[in-house]
Amino acid sequence: MKISIQYKLLFVATAFNSSVALAQNFAPQNLPVGSVITSLNINAINQFNTNTSSGGSFNWQDANFHLNNRYQLDANSSIGLTLRDGYQNWSWSNIRGYGNQNPWRDIQSPGVGLSYFQKLDNGWSAGLAPIVDWVAENGVGTAGAATYGAIASATNRYSDNLTIGLGTGVFRQIDKTKVFPFLLINWKINEKWTLNNPLPAGPSGGAGLELSYALGNKWSVAGGAAYRTYRFRLSNSNYTPNGIGQNSFTPIFARLSYSIERGSSADLYLAANVGGKLSVTNVNGGTPYSTNYQTGVAVAFSVTKRF
């Protein structure tokens, strides 16, 4: 039995996702039968102060972890289990258009997911990852806060350097059903350039696209983007009791990475979260608060250790 432990801080949009790390790779890995891979992902992110179009500003910080286990059933299939929890702290200043009240404060997001990957004939692979998360303002618990659904995918390995496929996510985000298709790609263009998916797909969106360049001497740089939207239950003590908050945006990011040793790396990310929108929906379906926000600048640092 092969056991490895991985510590990884995923990039900015990962922390926005109420469930991650399940659908990052929809093909079984080439591991010995009976192998177990255990990984622990630890995340930390900061979005700096950002102005809203309706007046006022906000900033937030996020910390979360993912405990992932994958078991190689046979040469062609594997199953996985992921447990996670996350905490997001929001700070507001001079908010207008919402009774001068803060839309929300702290958000918690525990979750659990399963996954199954299967190699098929002629280079094809398929995957299925059901996920359940509970995303809510602090103090709500799990009642009425569930986001649940699944991601399915199919990929084809055309060569040693190119794998392309499609994925589809279907999720019930508390009170709305969202369906989103996305592209899966791993293309080693040459010895320097690679185009792939930087993020795991999950309830808040697809895997995005990233173009990376190997600088040599263990350094690399990359840039990419993805779309993210997530909903969460508000507390009974909120200005809109038992309502629903939402944050939507597109992170455009740059990454600088250093490979410390085999399986270990350090990554620094800088992101511009563009097209951002915040909203609050009450229990009757009305929208007492909705505002766009200016480009938000965010940073994240990643350390990965695998052995």
C-alpha positions in Angstrom: 0.0 0.0 0.0 1.3 3.4 -1.0 0.4 6.3 1.3 1.3 9.9 0.7 0.3 13.1 2.5 0.0 16.5 0.6 -0.3 20.0 2.1 -1.6 22.4 -0.5 -3.0 25.9 -0.5 -5.2 26.2 -3.5 -5.5 29.4 -5.5 -8.0 32.2 -4.8 -11.1 30.9 -6.4 -10.8 27.6 -4.6 -11.7 29.1 -1.3 -14.7 30.7 -2.8 -15.9 27.3 -3.8 -18.2 25.7 -1.2 -16.7 22.3 -2.3 -13.5 21.7 -4.0 -10.8 19.1 -4.8 -13.2 16.4 -6.0 -13.3 17.1 -9.7 -9.8 18.5 -10.4 -8.8 15.4 -12.3 -11.5 13.3 -13.9 -9.2 10.5 -14.9 -7.9 7.7 -12.8 -4.2 8.0 -12.0 -1.7 5.4 -12.9 -1.2 4.0 -9.4 -0.6 0.5 -8.1 -3.8 -1.5 -7.3 -4.6 -1.0 -3.7 -2.8 2.3 -3.4 -4.2 4.9 -1.0 -3.4 8.6 -1.5 -4.2 10.9 1.5 -3.9 14.6 1.0 -4.5 17.6 3.3 -5.1 20.9 1.6 -4.8 24.1 3.7 -5.9 27.4 2.2 -5.5 31.1 3.1 -6.7 34.1 1.0 -7.1 37.9 1.4 -9.2 40.2 -0.8 -8.2 43.8 0.0 -10.7 46.7 0.5 -13.1 47.0 -2.4 -15.6 49.7 -3.2 -19.3 48.9 -4.1 -21.3 50.8 -6.7 -24.1 51.6 -4.1 -21.7 53.1 -1.6 -19.4 51.6 1.0 -16.6 49.0 0.8 -15.7 45.6 2.1 -12.8 43.2 2.5 -12.6 39.5 3.4 -10.3 36.8 4.4 -10.7 33.0 4.0 -9.1 30.0 5.6 -10.2 26.4 4.8 -8.9 22.8 4.6 -9.6 19.7 2.6 -8.9 16.1 3.7 -8.8 13.9 0.6 -8.5 10.1 0.3 -8.3 8.2 -2.9 -8.2 4.4 -3.3 -7.1 2.6 -6.5 -9.6 -0.2 -7.0 -7.9 -1.7 -10.0 -5.8 -0.7 -13.0 -8.7 1.3 -14.5 -10.7 2.7 -11.6 -10.5 4.6 -8.3 -12.8 6.0 -5.6 -12.3 9.0 -3.4 -13.7 10.7 -0.3 -13.2 14.4 0.6 -14.0 16.2 3.9 -13.7 19.9 4.2 -14.4 23.0 6.3 -13.9 26.7 5.6 -14.3 30.0 7.3 -14.7 33.4 5.7 -14.6 36.7 7.6 -16.1 39.8 6.0 -15.6 43.4 7.1 -17.8 46.3 5.8 -17.5 50.1 5.9 -20.1 52.8 5.3 -22.6 50.5 3.5 -25.5 52.3 1.7 -28.8 51.0 0.3 -29.4 48.3 2.9 -30.6 50.3 5.9 -26.9 51.1 6.4 -26.5 47.6 7.7 -23.8 45.1 7.0 -25.2 42.4 4.6 -23.4 39.6 6.4 -20.4 38.8 8.6 -18.7 35.4 8.9 -19.5 32.4 6.5 -18.8 28.8 7.3 -18.8 26.0 4.7 -18.3 22.4 5.8 -18.8 19.7 3.1 -18.3 16.1 2.1 -18.0 14.5 -1.3 -17.4 11.2 -3.1 -15.8 10.6 -6.5 -15.4 7.7 -8.9 -13.1 7.6 -11.9 -13.0 5.0 -14.6 -10.7 4.4 -17.6 -12.6 3.3 -20.7 -11.4 2.0 -24.1 -9.6 4.0 -26.8 -8.1 6.5 -24.4 -11.4 7.6 -22.9 -12.1 8.2 -19.1 -15.2 9.1 -17.2 -15.8 10.5 -13.7 -18.6 11.3 -11.4 -18.4 13.3 -8.2 -21.5 13.9 -5.9 -21.0 16.7 -3.4 -22.9 18.1 -0.4 -21.9 21.4 1.3 -23.5 23.5 4.0 -22.7 27.2 3.3 -24.1 29.7 5.8 -23.5 32.7 8.0 -22.0 31.8 11.4 -24.6 30.4 13.8 -27.0 29.0 11.2 -25.9 25.4 11.3 -26.8 23.0 8.5 -30.6 23.6 8.4 -31.7 25.2 5.1 -28.0 25.7 4.0 -27.3 22.7 1.8 -25.8 23.0 -1.6 -25.8 19.6 -3.3 -25.4 18.0 -6.7 -22.7 16.3 -8.8 -20.1 16.8 -11.5 -19.8 14.4 -14.4 -17.1 14.3 -17.0 -15.6 12.5 -20.0 -12.1 13.0 -21.3 -10.0 11.5 -24.2 -6.3 11.1 -24.2 -5.3 11.9 -27.8 -1.5 11.6 -27.1 1.0 11.7 -24.2 0.8 15.5 -24.5 -2.9 16.2 -25.0 -6.0 15.2 -23.0 -9.3 17.0 -23.7 -12.8 16.5 -22.4 -16.0 18.1 -21.2 -17.6 18.3 -17.8 -21.0 19.3 -16.5 -22.0 20.4 -13.0 -25.6 20.3 -11.8 -26.1 21.8 -8.3 -29.0 23.0 -6.1 -27.6 26.1 -4.4 -30.0 26.4 -1.5 -33.0 27.6 -3.5 -31.7 27.7 -7.1 -30.6 25.0 -9.5 -27.5 25.8 -11.6 -26.2 23.8 -14.6 -22.8 24.7 -16.1 -20.7 22.9 -18.7 -16.9 23.4 -18.7 -13.8 22.4 -20.7 -11.3 19.9 -19.3 -7.8 20.1 -20.9 -4.2 19.1 -20.2 -2.1 20.1 -23.2 1.7 20.2 -23.0 2.3 22.4 -26.0 6.1 22.0 -25.8 8.8 21.8 -23.1 8.0 25.2 -21.8 4.3 25.9 -22.3 1.3 24.0 -20.9 -2.5 24.8 -21.1 -4.6 23.1 -18.4 -7.3 23.6 -15.7 -5.9 25.4 -12.6 -8.9 24.9 -10.4 -11.2 22.1 -9.2 -14.7 22.2 -10.5 -17.4 22.4 -7.9 -20.8 24.0 -6.9 -19.5 27.5 -7.6 -18.2 26.9 -11.1 -16.0 25.1 -13.6 -12.3 24.4 -13.6 -11.1 27.5 -15.5 -8.1 27.8 -17.9 -4.5 28.5 -17.1 -1.5 28.9 -19.4 1.9 28.2 -17.7 5.5 28.7 -18.7 8.5 26.8 -17.3 11.3 29.3 -16.6 13.9 26.7 -15.6 15.8 26.2 -12.4 12.5 25.0 -10.8 10.6 28.3 -11.4 7.4 28.7 -13.5 4.9 31.5 -14.1 1.2 31.2 -15.2 -1.9 33.2 -15.8 -5.6 32.2 -16.1 -9.2 32.9 -15.2 -12.4 31.2 -14.1 -16.0 32.2 -13.2 -17.3 31.8 -9.6 -20.7 32.3 -8.0 -21.9 30.9 -4.6 -24.9 31.3 -2.4 -25.2 31.0 1.4 -27.9 31.1 4.1 -28.1 34.2 6.3 -28.7 33.9 10.1 -31.9 34.8 11.9 -30.1 37.8 13.5 -29.3 39.2 10.1 -31.0 42.4 8.9 -32.7 40.0 6.4 -33.4 37.0 8.7 -33.0 33.6 7.1 -32.3 35.2 3.7 -29.7 34.2 1.1 -26.5 36.0 0.3 -24.6 35.7 -3.0 -21.2 36.7 -4.3 -20.4 36.4 -8.1 -17.2 37.4 -9.8 -14.5 36.3 -12.3 -10.9 36.0 -10.9 -8.1 36.7 -13.4 -4.9 35.7 -11.8 -1.1 35.4 -12.2 0.9 32.7 -10.5 4.6 32.4 -9.6 5.8 28.9 -8.5 8.9 27.4 -7.2 9.5 23.6 -7.1 11.3 23.0 -3.8 11.8 19.3 -4.4 9.9 16.4 -5.9 6.3 16.8 -4.9 6.9 20.0 -3.0 6.4 23.6 -4.2 5.6 27.1 -3.2 3.1 29.3 -5.1 2.3 33.0 -4.9 -0.9 34.3 -6.5 -2.1 37.7 -7.4 -5.7 38.0 -8.6 -8.1 40.7 -10.0 -11.7 39.7 -9.2 -13.7 41.5 -12.0 -17.4 41.7 -12.7 -18.2 41.3 -9.0 -21.8 41.4 -7.7 -23.2 41.0 -4.2 -26.9 40.5 -3.4 -29.3 39.5 -0.6 -32.6 37.7 -1.2 -35.3 37.6 1.5 -37.5 34.7 2.3 -40.2 36.0 -0.1 -37.9 36.1 -3.0 -37.4 39.9 -3.0 -33.9 41.5 -3.3 -33.4 44.2 -0.6 -29.8 44.5 -1.5 -27.9 44.2 -4.8 -24.8 46.0 -5.9 -21.9 45.6 -8.2 -18.4 46.1 -6.9 -15.1 47.4 -8.4 -12.2 45.1 -9.3 -11.1 43.4 -6.1 -7.4 42.7 -5.6 -6.7 39.4 -3.8 -3.5 37.5 -2.9 -2.9 33.9 -1.9 0.2 31.9 -0.9 0.5 28.1 -1.5 2.8 25.5 -0.1 2.6 21.9 -1.3 4.3 18.9 0.3 3.9 15.4 -0.8 5.7 12.3 0.4 
